[in-house]
Amino acid sequence: MLARTFQLIPGVGPFREKELWADGIRTWDDFPAAGTGVAISKKTDEVAREYLLRAREALERRDLRTLAQLLPSREHWRLYPEFAGDAVYFDIETDGSQTQVPTVVCLFDSVGLHVFIQGRNMDALPEALAARRLWVTFNGTVFDAPVLRNYFGAEHFPSPEAHIDLRFVTRRLGMGGGLKDIEDKLGFGRPPHLKGVNGWDAVLLWRAYKARADVEALRYLVEYNLYDAFQLRTLMDMAYNRGADDLNQDVPRLPVFHRGDVLYDVSKIILELGPSERDLQTLERVRRQDRDLRDG
């Protein structure tokens, strides 16, 4: 799909791009060389050849940053097949306060699942995100990334070479609503015990964990957030295929990720998620307070 993209040329938008395709200029290689014909206009064609050369060279170097800068952000989804191996899919939960402190952040990449928890290993999150050049989120450009940048500080938080926000990609494809609504419509909704769980429930689960060292609440919260992360891989695959369908482009469709490939790892993470030393101290304090109340 990327090699069929002409919107990286100044002045070429969706309609002009479709006109080029209709005229038989389907890929970068079809664009007429100097002196062999006119695609748009003599002046524009000169500029076009310059930008197409820059795009070709960037793709050969696997220079995602340059390609993302050349493309309008609304078309960054077209970068996905070439750079899927560099992608990280992630989602965050917060404490519900005005400052929006991140409580649990889950990542899914080519290595597997990664969980970061406030008070345990949250400080390691920026390094993990910095290791991936392409970020895939749902509403992450509006919420997740700004919250994390504010929490860690702009100077300590990385910026991706490209960021595909599926909230806006799916909306353009006619799939309105929130992440879970879209999942249900596309046939890969959550299992029954996670149906109806929402962001406020995530806040309450975190508060229960902090107040009573309730590890079961934490496990539930982490499982909920893990689904938010790896379900994005399925949605990204499906959105790319839907986008190619809508443009009627004869390009290979992507195999759609199935969560069954990671459910064993999810179960393992949840079962291994035990109380920290601080949790045990909290639990002991709560028990001591209970004993004092009963003794009094």
Residue pairs with C-beta under 8 A, 6 or more apart in sequence:
1 78
1 81
1 240
1 243
1 244
1 249
1 251
2 59
2 67
2 78
2 79
2 81
2 82
3 27
3 28
3 29
3 59
4 21
4 26
4 27
4 28
4 249
4 251
5 17
5 55
5 71
5 75
5 78
6 12
6 16
6 17
6 20
6 25
6 31
6 48
7 13
7 14
7 17
7 71
7 72
7 75
8 51
8 52
8 55
8 67
8 70
8 71
9 44
9 47
9 48
9 51
9 52
10 47
10 51
11 44
11 47
12 20
12 40
12 48
16 40
18 247
20 39
20 40
23 39
24 30
25 31
25 32
25 39
28 52
28 55
28 56
31 39
31 45
31 48
31 49
31 52
32 38
32 39
32 45
33 49
34 45
34 46
34 49
38 45
39 45
39 48
40 48
51 70
54 66
54 70
55 67
55 70
57 63
58 66
58 67
58 70
59 67
59 82
62 82
62 83
64 79
64 83
64 86
64 133
64 134
64 161
64 162
65 133
65 161
65 162
67 79
67 162
68 76
68 79
68 161
68 162
71 78
71 79
74 168
74 172
76 162
76 163
76 164
77 164
77 169
77 239
77 240
77 243
78 243
79 134
79 162
79 164
80 87
80 134
80 136
80 164
80 236
80 240
80 254
81 240
81 252
81 254
83 133
83 134
83 162
84 134
84 254
85 110
86 132
86 133
86 134
87 109
87 110
87 132
87 134
87 135
87 136
87 236
88 107
88 108
88 109
88 128
88 129
88 131
88 132
88 134
88 135
88 136
89 107
89 108
89 109
89 136
89 137
89 229
89 230
89 232
89 233
89 236
90 105
90 106
90 107
90 108
90 129
90 135
90 136
90 137
90 140
90 144
90 229
90 232
91 105
91 106
91 137
91 138
91 140
91 144
91 225
91 228
91 229
91 232
92 102
92 104
92 105
92 143
92 144
92 147
92 148
92 225
93 102
93 103
93 104
93 105
93 199
93 202
93 203
93 206
93 221
93 224
93 225
94 100
94 101
94 102
94 103
94 147
94 203
95 101
95 103
95 118
95 203
95 206
95 207
96 200
96 203
96 206
96 207
99 150
100 147
100 150
100 151
101 118
101 151
102 118
102 122
102 125
102 147
102 148
102 151
103 117
103 118
103 202
103 206
103 221
104 115
104 116
104 117
104 118
104 202
104 206
104 221
104 222
104 225
105 115
105 116
105 122
105 125
105 148
105 225
106 113
106 114
106 115
106 116
106 222
106 225
106 226
106 228
106 229
106 230
107 113
107 114
107 115
107 116
107 128
107 129
107 229
108 114
108 226
108 229
108 230
108 232
108 233
108 262
109 132
112 262
112 265
113 226
113 229
113 230
113 262
113 265
113 266
113 269
114 128
115 222
115 225
115 226
115 269
115 273
116 122
116 124
116 125
116 128
117 218
117 222
119 276
119 278
120 276
125 148
125 152
126 148
126 152
126 156
126 157
126 158
129 135
129 148
129 157
129 158
129 160
130 158
132 160
133 160
133 161
133 162
134 160
134 161
134 162
134 163
134 164
135 145
135 160
135 162
135 163
135 164
136 163
136 164
136 166
136 232
136 233
136 236
137 144
137 145
137 163
137 164
137 165
137 166
137 232
138 165
138 166
138 167
138 178
138 179
138 228
138 232
138 235
139 165
139 167
139 179
140 163
140 165
141 163
141 165
141 168
142 165
142 167
145 163
148 157
149 157
164 236
166 179
166 232
166 235
166 236
166 239
167 179
169 239
169 243
170 176
170 182
170 235
170 239
173 239
173 242
173 243
173 246
175 182
175 185
175 186
175 239
175 242
177 185
179 228
179 231
179 232
179 235
180 189
180 190
180 198
182 235
183 189
183 190
183 231
183 234
183 235
186 235
186 238
188 231
188 234
188 259
189 195
190 197
190 227
190 231
194 223
194 224
194 227
197 224
201 224
202 221
202 224
202 225
205 217
205 218
205 220
205 221
205 224
206 217
206 218
206 221
208 214
208 217
209 215
209 217
209 218
209 221
209 279
210 282
212 282
212 283
212 286
213 275
213 279
213 280
213 282
213 283
213 286
215 273
215 274
215 275
215 279
218 273
219 270
219 273
222 269
222 270
222 273
223 266
223 270
226 266
226 269
227 259
227 266
230 257
230 259
230 262
230 266
231 259
233 257
234 256
234 257
234 258
234 259
237 254
237 255
237 256
237 257
238 256
240 254
241 253
241 254
241 256
244 251
244 253
275 283
